[in-house]
């Protein structure tokens, strides 16, 4: 590959276009970028509008022609300084997923032996569940001795736990459970190692100053705040409960330093969601996306429609595997029972659209726009509450009814 870079530079080539096929383009991109060449990665779907190119040579010639005519758009590329964080975070998410599957296999092994531990414990991978399973594989069979390992915070009594431990102790399944516990411990150690390396990479990132400008300071988000609301939020910060699989170090403080804003102030955006966005996109969204509409379209959260002759023929959706979009969808769905402005908006969308999937997508787009504004303009999100949203919704409905009544020569009169 180094010979290829030298050969291209010898020919006076300054720009190289690659198709994003699998992972084969990644090492070539690294070599060409280190050689000082401009590398543009394009989606293969944008180069297959015409048939007839059956060889790699013809395909390269066609890509060159399209690029010269300006018909190819560069794919989003994460800055080189951020790629290590993205690799570590994806690797950590993979370990978390594998650990979840291992817990499911533990549950299956217990059920095969008729050990109904899940009926007494909400989480068999908690302190009590793990202590009981480790004692089981070490040879303990007395249900009351196993139940004595109960943590004081568990709501179930020792009698209830002992009653659920009356199982059939099969040696083969106990061996399987032993192997699963060893696998789970290995995955937990892998996550710990990832956390240590991730912490080093996060601390090496520069501190990003606040992007608040005069226009951004004057502009309000979709739910504007008053001085009283801002003072109330400063006095009463919204602490978030740490998730079980959250890194051990203070990830929220590192994100606030690297991003310049605290994205967790937005309801539904947990620190893990903010870290996914930071690892996949970096801190500067304005450099890659000109507007929040471009950002939502790149996430495939914007409405897709076919228009012919100025008329909308059909609406359709495109399946997306974008990690940021999936995280925002999960954040949107978590707002179902939230007593906040965003929670009220999400419930209103579900009622108006009459489709949970569409409401989740619409709310995820709304969250994406809020994140874009916070990262590009430095605006702060202040929750005004569900009552504020209902007040604004009723005012919009009243204005709409007054407009319809005026259109037919009538006037609304308030009921006594």
Residue pairs with C-beta under 8 A, 6 or more apart in sequence:
1 27
1 28
1 31
2 31
2 35
4 28
4 31
4 32
5 31
5 32
5 34
5 35
5 37
6 35
8 16
8 32
8 35
8 37
9 35
9 36
9 37
13 37
14 37
14 38
15 37
15 38
15 39
15 40
15 67
16 32
16 37
16 38
16 39
16 40
17 40
17 41
17 42
17 63
17 64
17 67
17 72
18 25
18 28
18 29
18 39
18 40
18 41
18 42
19 25
19 41
19 42
19 43
19 44
19 47
19 63
20 41
20 42
20 43
20 44
20 75
21 44
25 41
29 39
29 41
32 39
33 39
33 80
40 67
40 72
40 74
40 75
41 74
41 75
41 77
42 63
42 67
42 72
42 73
42 74
42 75
43 73
43 75
46 66
46 71
46 72
46 73
47 59
47 62
47 63
47 66
47 72
50 62
52 58
53 59
53 62
63 72
66 72
76 281
76 288
76 298
78 86
78 280
78 281
78 282
79 282
81 205
82 205
82 279
82 282
84 201
85 198
85 201
85 202
85 205
85 278
85 279
86 279
86 280
88 194
88 197
88 198
88 201
88 279
89 198
89 275
89 276
89 279
90 279
90 323
91 194
92 191
92 194
92 195
92 198
92 247
95 187
95 190
95 191
95 194
96 191
96 245
98 187
99 184
99 187
99 188
99 191
99 245
102 180
102 183
102 184
102 187
103 124
103 125
103 184
105 176
105 180
106 124
106 125
106 133
106 177
106 180
106 181
106 184
107 118
107 124
109 173
109 176
109 177
109 180
110 116
110 117
110 118
110 124
110 133
110 167
110 177
112 170
112 173
113 167
113 168
113 169
113 170
113 173
113 174
114 166
114 167
114 168
115 136
115 164
115 165
115 167
116 164
116 167
117 124
117 129
117 132
117 133
117 161
117 164
117 165
118 124
119 164
120 154
120 156
120 160
120 161
120 163
120 164
121 128
121 129
121 154
121 156
121 161
123 129
124 130
124 133
125 184
126 151
127 151
128 149
128 150
128 151
128 154
128 161
130 181
131 149
131 151
132 146
132 147
132 149
132 161
132 165
133 177
133 181
134 181
135 145
135 146
135 149
136 146
136 174
136 177
137 174
137 177
137 178
137 181
140 146
141 169
143 161
143 162
143 163
143 165
143 166
144 158
144 162
146 161
146 162
146 165
147 158
147 159
147 161
147 162
147 165
148 158
150 156
150 158
150 161
154 161
191 245
192 248
195 247
195 248
195 249
198 247
199 247
199 249
199 254
202 251
202 254
202 258
203 254
205 258
206 258
207 257
207 258
207 260
208 257
208 258
208 259
208 260
208 283
209 260
210 260
210 261
210 378
211 260
211 261
211 375
211 376
211 377
211 378
212 377
212 378
212 379
213 377
213 378
215 377
216 373
216 376
216 377
216 378
216 379
217 378
217 379
219 377
219 379
220 379
221 370
221 373
221 379
221 380
221 381
221 382
222 366
222 369
222 370
223 341
223 381
223 382
223 383
223 384
223 388
223 389
224 384
225 233
225 380
225 382
225 384
229 382
229 384
230 380
230 382
233 265
233 382
233 383
238 264
238 265
240 252
240 264
240 270
240 271
243 270
243 272
245 272
246 271
246 272
251 271
251 275
252 262
252 264
252 271
252 274
255 262
255 263
255 264
255 271
255 274
255 275
255 278
256 262
258 278
258 283
259 274
259 278
259 283
259 375
260 283
260 375
260 378
261 374
261 375
261 378
261 380
263 269
263 273
263 274
263 277
263 371
263 374
264 270
264 271
264 274
265 380
265 381
265 382
266 342
266 367
266 370
266 371
266 374
266 381
267 335
267 338
267 340
267 341
267 342
267 343
267 383
268 331
268 332
268 334
268 335
268 338
268 342
268 367
269 331
269 367
269 371
270 331
272 327
273 327
273 328
273 330
273 331
276 323
276 324
276 327
277 324
277 327
277 371
280 323
280 324
281 288
281 324
283 375
284 375
285 295
285 371
285 372
285 375
285 376
286 375
286 376
289 295
289 298
289 372
292 368
292 369
292 372
292 373
293 302
295 368
295 369
295 372
296 302
296 365
296 368
296 369
299 320
299 322
299 324
299 325
299 328
299 364
299 365
299 368
300 318
300 320
300 322
300 325
301 325
301 328
301 361
301 364
301 365
301 368
302 365
303 315
304 315
304 316
304 317
304 318
305 312
305 313
305 314
305 315
305 316
306 312
306 313
306 314
306 316
307 313
317 361
320 326
325 364
328 364
328 367
328 368
329 360
329 361
329 364
331 364
331 367
332 346
332 359
332 360
332 361
332 363
332 364
332 366
332 367
333 360
335 342
335 343
335 346
335 363
336 343
336 346
336 347
337 343
338 346
339 385
339 386
340 383
340 385
340 386
341 383
341 384
341 385
341 386
341 388
341 389
342 363
342 366
342 367
342 383
343 386
344 386
344 389
344 390
345 363
345 366
345 389
346 359
346 363
348 389
348 393
349 358
349 359
349 362
349 363
350 356
350 359
353 359
353 362
370 381
373 379
374 380
374 381
398 412
401 412
402 412
405 411
405 412
